[in-house]
Amino acid sequence: MTDDLVFLVGNLGFPIAVSVYLLIRVEGRLEAINGALKELKHNISRLL
């Protein structure tokens, strides 16, 4: 039982850590894209 748990954590721990890291990076980029879209919307509304 303990060996199975250690095996699962050893095999799944790395993919989980990579997934969390990538989600954090993607979140920052999504926030930047959201800000750029808001700025674009504001600039377009000023032109019309």
Residue pairs with C-beta under 8 A, 6 or more apart in sequence:
none
